[in-house]
Amino acid sequence: MKKTISLILMIFIVTACSLTPSQTETPSATSTPLPPPSPTATPLPRSLTICLGQEPNTLYPFGSPNAAARSVLAAVNDGPFDTVGYDYQAVIITDMPSLENGDAEIVSTPVQPGGQVVDADGNLVTLKQGLRVRPASCRADNCVITYDGTTPLEMDQMVVNFHLRPDLTWSDGTPITADDSVYAFTLASDPNSDSNKYLIDRTLTYEATDPQTVQWWGKPGFIDPAYFTNFWAPAPQHVWSDFTALELKTVDISSRSPIGWGPYMVDEWLDGDHITLTKNPYYFRAAEGYPKIDSISFRFIADPNMALSELVAGRCDIIDPTIRLDNQADLLQKMQAAEQAQAFFTPGMTIEWLGLGITPASYDDGYDLRKGDRQDIFADAHTRQGIAYCLDRQSVAGNVLFGKTTVPASYLPVEHPLYDSNIEALPFEPATGKALLEQAGWRDVDGDPSTPVTAVNVKNVTAGTPLQLNYYTTTATQRRQVVDILSQSLAQCGIGLNVQYFEQNDLYAPGPGGALFGRSFDLIEYAMGVNGIEPPCGWFTSSEIPNASNSWIGTNVTAYENAEFDSACRSAHLSLPEEQAYVDAYRQTQVLFSTELPAIPLYYHLRISAARPDLCRFDLDPTANPLWNIEAIDMGDACGN
């Protein structure tokens, strides 16, 4: 039931066929290019150099652009909306649709056997006898019915209208219309496009109702909390329509020099060296004096140390977060103190997790020690809670990440508007941790604090079993530092570790062979994050457990199962942000998460950037593209204006 989740460790793509709605004709006058704006007196051209950690793989929006490409595209296409401060801001649509402003509504629609609907569990299915569905106005589990195949049935259906700004044009002067957004939907729906098909499959129609309005209809039963984002950014139909979706992935006109509506347009791409952008004279904010800089050069520099040297030398004005500066954080702070650079740190949308192997994959055919199953050491929540109290996560945040990040209390950042402020991160308290372990049945039977505690009366664990755990993670320097701190803090509670480091591709290898997705670990450290801001409670639902039946694809690698958590998360996905049920359901998932600890959040990954000392209006936001406001960025004396 998640829509925008894009994991660090994996990407889910649900494939299926979907309808491609016909495009609405618009008056021919709207396709006539506008004359260029009248020239005005301007100061000497100014340029800005942004250094990227990699070369963009493509600038085609439906070709899986990498992080560097997304930074470049932020300058070519402004919006269609920005996510800033865990909120959405309309850019090229006049307003974010809502039930309140009338641009969104839920209607009751008749459904017939053989039609596609979303069932009570959020699956896209063909309606037939015996399916569990939610009739119209039903958003709770207690009103679900089993369809008998004959009784007339109506279900909820969402309808959303998006209104384009009337002053939008492509960088060649051609007006942008609603048909361009419908064309983008058609491209995204094509099997040869790399777009995630989850939302596309749940879209009944997407059509232009007038030159500036697009209307989205969801399939019956699909209630989408993020309905106001179900808009496809326009694609230049007048330029790309001679090519197929497959051809557009590789031809230069779409993959290397796409036209857009943003503040800049692509001028040159020199392989292995740089991409140059120049000011778009048709930018819809040009009359406001944007963009401030005349041209942008994106250089490709993989080495963080070289990037910092280029920053000091004046050949990099901004270091994009695609250049990983984690190991240079201390140096950056010193450079800032010496006024050699500005340093930007913000907790990102990715969390470092310590997964506890609650239910290994070997249990899937039944728990049986006689067939070599690992003992069920994590079944008792007191054991999991005890381990959490024995993890010195504060020291990790302070020493490894220089105090620039915090210890999470749940799967949501504290800055998120849905975060439950009554929940606090468990502190490092070895005494409390040991007490909880004793409550679960672990004892220091030999009186030697240097040896692991032993099972005395732990449920499903043979008496005399030491609490000696295998700890798996990758060879990354930062993770080695984390392991050093955590192994020492766990030892204070009588928890021993056997640490094993893997290459990243091996740790994240598909199941059943890979340790993570194959669910064959005691403790495992890994990263998982999102690109959107919708709370990802679905990470820990039972339907997300990787196993043989779902080809080992899923985010719930610890195999945590709790019907109450599943129900609360499902309720959140069936509610809308305007409704109290939405807030209440997410609060319940956080309470359950913090108590049950299906996995232990260690810290938020940092997003780090740097800039020349006199740069202004560069804003590194945890939820936004690093260059979301590139049109406003300025430098030098102009910053005083």
Steps between C-alpha positions, in 0.01 A plus 500: 500500500800729474543726202823693512730282698839471344738307711873542529528125501243424231232643271156346467345511155152357459441423133165464331303628204309823535265715301642777285233769480451690179633850489271799489540733206582862574457803275775529243586847624642357819774319310637820339839591649505828685740777397803528725480758777635844420865534599578714798822646625687244708833491678788292368416127482576304814555127529486245779681166517335209680709189555323163485628169632411315181403567142127491431397172341217666306288814508193312375253510791362152422844339469584459870720811536760466775546750783738718297252511214220601736711797616544614138133445422405723794646787299331394175154427643375705793254285698225402422496536879774510762521304822652736755495464876287185482232689306397549139522830313327555166733625226342461156151414621296782647434324830540160661162323459301425815154397610467844654567701183282267293773376265473153654199291590397145579202375301298181524515298179326174395733208428435182305652150503800488269601861564822600670475617862727531801402241761489531879873419524604763246560259213395579144268215401218402265169512684349158546306298753681435827721810499521713814424859404401828659162634393454875458580705815675201663852583625525268798553125531165443671298598191680280247270262313550186296358562155232247404526565127141615448396769749543852355816653643631855512855593605685823574688664215731801518488784246766774503538811282833671435510852356813612316626855526389683182843659441705183449707449186768261387847644459439521124205734557221245444220526759461209740151350513323225689556273199873506578427351841274235345778422253740454795253256656488309172880477490521394864237231436698349213663166591829631359511784754672445834225673697355337809166361386330483842300821459457455126339159555256655747406783266173460311532810282735796472373757255498869412164664563611838364834648385613567858327223697582131545264262676611178671257218580613217723366149466212409733618422851830688469521764772830682466617724788743671261234562234616862460825378342336285230609737226746411226754774426448617139703349216557692173265316268573738214868400509496136612192359327699378196677248725379192685535466878787256442680738263458792739718321756804542276451780244681824583190717473358340816790336683773765461337831408133494602310825488322603817316788661742574782754778549768340282539302179770256392769660282781242497585157638866404475528134597703434811551868573202734532149609403433868435159662541400848391215725612158419357354827359146358524519405868167586660673687785728704276303819568580456870873505424557123504727322454766710666795329329538500121662161447566184699784255447467152652842337539547131579742433788482168682779563752378698805847630581548629146158665516596685817827611341307630200264681735790681667651577158173653382430236236204356693241740640271231638581141588187295440408226754573239230862556603515305825659725760430281804869442570578870449242634748763605755711669232193680366425648840858624527478653152181678599662634817786631285247658259629287214161343436145463621407155632145366488385202705147367525361161603371333186210268426713188539532318832777262602334193650603216723280213395428224750435161344166447671389228260774355278395356165577152628192533726267536199440124486466479878735563791693183579838481670546147366539634146762752606285806558659780698345529844214749529702756696307815394143379554467685830468879452689546830810357334468745210438791737796397716729501197374848407584638846847348468579674171694823546337666202561845645874438486467391137315820410746716692829340401445339161263766366646799692176573683332607174229235516272354765387161628157412358215405731297331228491467124405871469733799547416728791448787253226313315155652568361154584774416750358411843685730740408276794744238372866544586803310381612241752814629675817305559432348843687172552337445840153520346610282211634231731179510706291445188724214389459341843125543470519302174699227678865587427734479800866560585545151637880502529534845660751601231394827332738433210301196384154495340190450712336159477146380442343363820130511431475676163199391299597273205870516593690206647632565850873574496496672160728810508375830356772501235366654179622512141517860380508560122561824312702644212865598489427877490729701728211668678340164580826365639510799734141434603572135571796591722279719719201267511699186572653669806166627628326164447781327687408705809169311503654161443420483129778356286544560128655304216546777240523418131543759225363451149537680172187704438380290206535184709313632803214630282494200266153360423360228721520226586878524464553857622516547877267802508218402264556133568431574869799303626650716774494573873585872473548687175581866437358651182347819362145561388336825397236668288480770234154619599371632831211259556571300820628153402326286763462238228867414541410285801170343396472123466430527126851644456685197637735369227440131440482241227139582412581862410839426340679633810389858435398703804614760751410315821827308514470423872165324431316687774132404513236687698135505390437821695787678327382373160148626570619844615724542196221387270265751664756778441520409132120511473474842661570844360725767655196718567346232723571437869512126432814561295682660793369247753600199292857619449528582868397144582761352266771705669393392848502135395831539320675659798370224729545199275822612329478296178834664419710753691563835329860607559529843338390714208745512214635847441458701185813711473582780263750784481515833324721801445492743794304774321223280356147580612150350489626144468274296727580135571166358611460138619200437274583707192720464196832670592441756224125544547537881508789535256335800335550702823862404571738794476849602610725792576373855524167401344411316821432836663223581252 
